[in-house]
Amino acid sequence: MQFIAHYAFPMKISIFGLGYVGAVISGCFAKAGHTVIGVDTDQHKVDLINRGQPPIIEQDLETLIQNGVKTGLIRATTDHAQAILDSEISMICVGTPSKPNGELDLRFAARVCENIGAVLKEKKERHLVVIRSTMLPGSIKNTVQPTLEQASGKKAGTDFGLAINPEFLRESTAVHDFYHPPKTVIGTINKADAALVAKLYDGLPAPVIVTSLETAEMVKYVDNVFHALKITFANEIGLICRSLGVNGHEVMDIFCHDKKLNLSPAYLKPGFAFGGSCLPKDLRALNRLAQTHDVSTPLLQGIALSNEHQIKHAIDVIRQKGKKKIGILGFAFKAGTDDLRESPVVTLAEALLGKGYDIKLYDSHVSLAKLIGTNRKYIEEHIPHISRLMVNSPEEILAHADLIIIGNQDEKFYSLIRKMRSDQVAIDLTANANRPDTPGDYEKISG
Ligand SMILES: NC(=O)c1ccc[n+]([C@@H]2O[C@H](COP(=O)([O-])OP(=O)(O)OC[C@H]3O[C@@H](n4cnc5c(N)ncnc54)[C@H](O)[C@@H]3O)[C@@H](O)[C@H]2O)c1
């Protein structure tokens, strides 16, 4: 177990909810020299903590709680009012379970906010409320903040501080995770409040990321959903491997060696459907192989469906714009190639053509004049109707279109749409994070 340096400016923190998260952070904050007042409605958990015993089983936690209680830095109570009056920061770590229909149940968090708000009404000093429970984007704006403001008669961000600091620890290694977090994320409406929260983690080897409330709320869900996705992916691959007599562990070990494309930020930015000469066909082949071995792979089967949905979504967005003259900049499946096989932008163009849109396309790498061999043959045999709509310069797209679709990340396209007329609209299908300033309307399809 490693510890952060004893904190130079100890703070007084009331921690609401002494479950897995609350108990662990109580021990860790006390170890750093902060005074912790644990609050729970469960008298048994309160009694355990006051006897120096953790209310949950977690490696190294017993020592932390024991020492904290011995040194007078940890105590627990059911008296929320006194705990708030005796602290500068309240951290909310109560459960946020599912309702029977899957909806998020914010009942416990709302109750704590009512309690805290009622005390803040009387409290003269500025208090900071930090949410550590996992809650969906909008929960703070729609439930936590109004409940606190109504009960206190005070304004969040000015009269009292409000932040969310999602928890990334894992049960069974929670204390170790506290000292080795992947990141510290703080969502807030007031930068000074974020700085105060960040001070609590001084000395920890992790970047501190300050962002909006909603982004911080969302990050926690994205993390957990991705972890669930990874487990399910590995399990489905394992089942296919087993049915083939291939060692799934060895396969995934080799897979994990690739830190460039597999375990990396590659392919993890919102954009448009995948395509090209490899991904669609290889996905189909593996799913078909699984089927022939009676292996069920709902996740892998779902990928193609989800990919098709991206194209349908783009058609809906385009339709809603009410523009009939469309120009497509970049229609190979990615920039820098002339390969049109299974390009989702071509599929999109075909669908729009079928719906009667007046389309022109440009791609600097796909010009019939330049194309040779396989690609020329592919266009002539598979998409002759598309080739007829190709123009030779991006300027022709700008002159033709009321709505411009950016199909792949070619820097030239961004320079061009900066020259759009104010009545022109651009829809960017790419995963490019930059949003250029344009006189016309610019919208990303995703993210
Ligand atoms: N368990 C984890 O590994 C983990 C990790 C990261 C995030 N989270 C999130 O953190 C939150 C807490 O999770 P947990 O596993 O610690 O929950 P938990 O169920 O173990 O503990 C919640 C505690 O809150 C107490 N409580 C309920 N109402 C209260 C009130 N009005 N005042 C004071 N205490 C009250 C309960 O008695 C209970 O002791 C959840 O949102 C969870 O999704 C959990």
The ligand as a MOL file (V3000), in Angstrom:
LIG
                    3D

  0  0  0     0  0            999 V3000
M  V30 BEGIN CTAB
M  V30 COUNTS 44 48 0 0 0
M  V30 BEGIN ATOM
M  V30 1 N -18.9900 -0.1000 -5.4140 0
M  V30 2 C -18.1220 0.3220 -6.3070 0
M  V30 3 O -17.1300 -0.3400 -6.6240 0
M  V30 4 C -18.2930 1.6550 -6.9610 0
M  V30 5 C -17.2520 2.1830 -7.7460 0
M  V30 6 C -17.4130 3.4200 -8.3410 0
M  V30 7 C -18.6020 4.1140 -8.1870 0
M  V30 8 N -19.6080 3.5790 -7.4360 0 CHG=1
M  V30 9 C -20.8280 4.3640 -7.2700 0
M  V30 10 O -20.7570 4.9820 -5.9830 0
M  V30 11 C -22.0640 5.0370 -5.3740 0
M  V30 12 C -22.0560 4.2860 -4.0590 0
M  V30 13 O -21.7840 2.9300 -4.3170 0
M  V30 14 P -21.4810 1.9260 -3.1250 0
M  V30 15 O -21.1810 0.6180 -3.7700 0
M  V30 16 O -20.5220 2.5230 -2.1700 0 CHG=-1
M  V30 17 O -22.9410 1.8670 -2.4420 0
M  V30 18 P -23.3770 1.0760 -1.1300 0
M  V30 19 O -24.7640 0.5800 -1.3750 0
M  V30 20 O -22.3180 0.1160 -0.7260 0
M  V30 21 O -23.4200 2.2070 -0.0190 0
M  V30 22 C -24.3300 3.2480 -0.0250 0
M  V30 23 C -24.5280 3.7000 1.4140 0
M  V30 24 O -25.3280 4.8740 1.4400 0
M  V30 25 C -26.0990 4.8250 2.6180 0
M  V30 26 N -27.2000 5.7830 2.5310 0
M  V30 27 C -28.3660 5.6890 1.8580 0
M  V30 28 N -29.1240 6.7760 2.0810 0
M  V30 29 C -28.4030 7.5950 2.8760 0
M  V30 30 C -28.6390 8.8760 3.4470 0
M  V30 31 N -29.7910 9.5360 3.2260 0
M  V30 32 N -27.6890 9.4210 4.2150 0
M  V30 33 C -26.5300 8.7770 4.4390 0
M  V30 34 N -26.2540 7.5580 3.9440 0
M  V30 35 C -27.1700 6.9730 3.1700 0
M  V30 36 C -26.5260 3.3780 2.6910 0
M  V30 37 O -26.9630 3.0300 3.9940 0
M  V30 38 C -25.2250 2.6740 2.3000 0
M  V30 39 O -24.4170 2.4150 3.4250 0
M  V30 40 C -23.0110 4.4660 -6.4340 0
M  V30 41 O -23.5050 5.5170 -7.2170 0
M  V30 42 C -22.1110 3.5730 -7.2690 0
M  V30 43 O -22.6360 3.4040 -8.5770 0
M  V30 44 C -19.4670 2.3830 -6.8240 0
M  V30 END ATOM
M  V30 BEGIN BOND
M  V30 1 1 1 2
M  V30 2 2 2 3
M  V30 3 1 2 4
M  V30 4 1 4 5
M  V30 5 2 4 44
M  V30 6 2 5 6
M  V30 7 1 6 7
M  V30 8 2 7 8
M  V30 9 1 8 9
M  V30 10 1 8 44
M  V30 11 1 9 10
M  V30 12 1 9 42
M  V30 13 1 10 11
M  V30 14 1 11 12
M  V30 15 1 11 40
M  V30 16 1 12 13
M  V30 17 1 13 14
M  V30 18 2 14 15
M  V30 19 1 14 16
M  V30 20 1 14 17
M  V30 21 1 17 18
M  V30 22 2 18 19
M  V30 23 1 18 20
M  V30 24 1 18 21
M  V30 25 1 21 22
M  V30 26 1 22 23
M  V30 27 1 23 24
M  V30 28 1 23 38
M  V30 29 1 24 25
M  V30 30 1 25 26
M  V30 31 1 25 36
M  V30 32 1 26 27
M  V30 33 1 26 35
M  V30 34 2 27 28
M  V30 35 1 28 29
M  V30 36 1 29 30
M  V30 37 2 29 35
M  V30 38 1 30 31
M  V30 39 2 30 32
M  V30 40 1 32 33
M  V30 41 2 33 34
M  V30 42 1 34 35
M  V30 43 1 36 37
M  V30 44 1 36 38
M  V30 45 1 38 39
M  V30 46 1 40 41
M  V30 47 1 40 42
M  V30 48 1 42 43
M  V30 END BOND
M  V30 END CTAB
M  END
